[in-house]
Amino acid sequence: MKKPSGLGRGLSALLDDASKSAANEERSEKGGVSSLPIASIKPNPQQPRRHFDEESLEELAQSIATKGVLQPILVRPTAEGYQIIAGERRWRAAQKAQLHEIPAIVRESDAQQTAEIALIENVQREDLNAIEEAEAYKALKNDYGYGQAEIGEVVGKSRSHVANLLRLLDLPQDVQKMLLSGDLSMGHARAALSAEDPSALAREIVKQGLSVREAEARAKSQKEPKNQSDSKKSARPVDADIEALERQLGDLLGLRVKVAHGKGGGRVELNYRTLDQLDMICQRLSGEPI
């Protein structure tokens, strides 16, 4: 237990404490590393990361208990104390290790900058699950008006990557939970997206241990009419160039695209599941920023 500060201590000790406190404040103002009380720090409600593996957290806590926190967390000052910008996992582990203070860098930052930095830090470390990353992109889009291209620039990813991640949020909640828990991979989730019944296919993938290619084949078979004659099945010949174009357009738009081309012309079909996706198509066609 800590001794009561200031009681029964000499004047030199009190002046020494005051000097250390002033130095800490000066370092904080300059963006240097300070030692802050853990109790004065709160997590960021917009933290992209939602899932913290308890076993991994316990291992980090044991390391911190013996070696300390080797990398300071990043916080911003608030009316109640400080809010974490980056480093919540270290903060949680430090509490498990029963530390009372933690090294931190204090930075002036508004809510939008905090959301950006938190997302970038997690994405660069590859710590985020695909659903967590998608939800963070959605927050930047809905809360701060970012377009898909702008999000890509912020996090250093391609526009198609951002579009594909956002599509995952169209999956049913039970499928999203499987992806969040790690039962499904990103490839499996994309296969489920194209299925008539994503939840049923996801359960098959988990139960039978299907590969991504097997899952894609199951999704494709779900969409084929059962009583389709052989002549109708061959009505649309396989064309590698057309299939490549469909994939390219699908990645660009974040939607399932079908191109039917013939001698007299053809048509392009865009498949959407939600009104938000339909609104995105309308904005693209009208030239409005997304």
N, C-alpha and C positions, 0 to 999 in steps of 0.2 A: 504494500500500500504506500502511496506517496505521502511524504511528510507535509504537514500544513506549511504553505509558503509564507515567509515573512515573520513567523513567530519564533522567538528565541534565536534569531540569526543576526549576525553583525551587519553594520551599515555597508561595508565593502561588498558583502554577498548580495545585498539588495541592489546596490548600484550595478553590480555585475549582471544581475538578472535584467535590470532595466536596459543595460547596454545591449544584451543579447536580443531583447525584444525589439529594440529600435533597429538593430541590424537586420532582424528578420523582416520588419516592415519595409526597410529600405530595399532589401533584396526582392521582396514581393513587388514593389513598385517598379523595379527595373526588370522584372521578369526572371529573376534569379530563383534558385531553389530555396524554399523555406520549409521549416518543420511545422506542420499545422496539426492542431488537435483533430483526431478522427471524428469526434462527436460534432465538430463544427461543419462537417462536410456532408452534403446530401447528394444522392444520385440524380442523374439527369432523367426526367420522365420521358424524354424523347430519345433516350439511348437506343440505338438500333438493335443492340444485342439483347435478346429476351431470355435465352437459355444459357445457364451457367452450369457446366458439368461439375457435380459435387465432388467426385473423385479427383478430378484435375484441380479443383479449388483447394481441396484438402492437401494435396501434394505441394501446391504453391505456398500454402500457409505454413507447412513444415519447413520449407526452404526459407521463408521469411523469418520464422522464429529463430533460425540458426544464423542466417547471413544478413537479415534485414531486407528492406525494400531497395533493390539495386537501381531501379529506374523510377524517378519521381512521376507522380500523376499530374495531370493538367486540370486546373480548376479556374473558375471565374468567381469574383466576389458577388454576393447577393445581400439583400437586406437581412437575411437570417444567418449568414455566414458565407459558405462557399458551395458551389455546385460543380460536380464533376463534368469536365468536357471529355477527357479521355483517361482511362485507367481504372474503371469501376471494378474490374476483376482483382487488381492489386489491392484496392481499397477493401473489398470484401474479404480477401485472404488475410490482410493485415488485422482485421477485426477478429478473424478466427485465431490468429496468432497472439491475440490479446495485447496488441500494441495500442498505445494511447495517442501516438503521434505518427505522422507519415510525411515523407518528403514530397513537396508539391511545388509546381510552378504556377504562379497566379497570373492570369491573363485577362485583361478587359475584353469581353466578348458579348455580343448580343445573342438573342435566341437563334437567329438564322445562322450566324457564324458558328455557334456551338453545334447546331445540327450538322452543318457541313463537316466540321473538324471531326466530330464523333464518327460520322459515316466513313470519312476518308481513312481515319486511323484503323477502324475495324476492317475495312475492305483491303487496305494495304497489308494488314497482318493475316488476311484470309481467315479471320475468326468468325465471320458471319455465316449462318446457314442461309440457303437460297431464299427462304421465306422472309427471314429477318432483313436480308438485303433488299428484297422486293418491297417490303413495307417501308423501309427507309427511303427508297426512291419515291414511293407513293406520297410520303409525307413531304418531301421536297417539292413534288409536283403540286399537291393540293394546298399545302400551307404557305408555300413561298413562290408559287407560279413558275417553277422550272419546267422547261420542255425536256423531252427525252435527250436531245442533242446536248443541252446545257448540263444535264445530270452526268452524261458521259464525259464531258470535259472536266467536271468537278472531280470525279472519281477515277479518271483515266481509263475508262472503258468505252467500247464501241457503242454506237446507238442501238445496234441490233441486240447487243448483250442486255442493255437496259430494257428494251422492248420485250425480250424473251423472259426476263425476270418478272416484269410487271404482269405478263400473261399468267404467271403461276398463281396470282391472286384471284384468278377466275376459277380456280379449282375448288371443288367442294371443301368445306372445313375439315372433314375427316381425312381427306387426302393431304391437305396442307399440314395436318398434325403428323401424318406419317413422314412427310418430307422434313418437318421440323425436328422430329425425333431421330432422323437418320435411317428410318426403315426403307425409305425410297431415295434414290439418287436423283439428280437433276435430269438425267436422261430418261429415267423412268417417268418422272413427272411430266415431261414434255410428251411422252408417248400417251400418258393418260389424258392429257389435254385434248388430243385428237380423237379420243374414243367417244362412242355414243354414250357410254356409262362409265365415266372416269372412276367412280368409287368402286364399282365391281372389278374393273381392271386392276386398280391399285391393290385390292384385296388378293387377287390372283397372283400378282407380282410378289407380294410378301409371302403368301402361303406356299407358292410353288418355287420361289427363288428364281423367277424368270430373269433372263438377261435383258438388256435394253432392246436388242434386235428382236428378241422373242416378244417383248411387250409391244413393240411397234407393229409386228405382224398380227398380234391379237387385236390391236386397235383398228388396223386396216380391215381385218375380217369382220369386225363388228359393223362396219359401215357398208359392207357389200350386201345387197338384197339377197335373201336366201333362195328365192325362186327365180333368180336371174338365169336366163338361158345362155348357152355358150356363145351364141351369136351376138347377144347383147354385151357380154363380157368383153368381146373383142371389138366392140364398136369404137372404142377409144384406144387406138394403138399406143403402145408405150413409146415415148419419144424422150430420149435422154436430155435434149436441149430444153424441151418444155418442162420436164421435171426439175431441171436445174433452175429454170426461171421461176417456177413455183416456189422452190426453196428460198431463192434469193429475195423474192417479193415477200414471202412469209417472214423471213428474218427481219426485213426492213420495216414491215408494218406491225409485226408481232401478232399476226393473224394467220389462219389457215387460208391459203390461196389455191384456187383451181383455175387452170387455163385450158380452154377448149378451142383448138385452132383447126381450121379446115381450109379448103380451097376458096370458099366465098367469104372468108373472114373468121371470126370467132368471138369468144366472150371470156371475161375474167370474172370469177366469182370470189367475193370476199366473205368469209364466214365469221360472224361475231356472236358472242354469247351474252354480252351485257350492253346496256344503253350507253355506258361510258365508252365502250369500244366503238359503237356506232357514231357517237359524237366525235371521236377521234378521226374516224373515216371522213366525216363531213368537213372537219376542220382541214384535213389534208387536201381534200378536193377543192375547197374554197381558198386555199392558200394561207389560211390563218395559222399563226404560230401555235404549237402544241405545248 
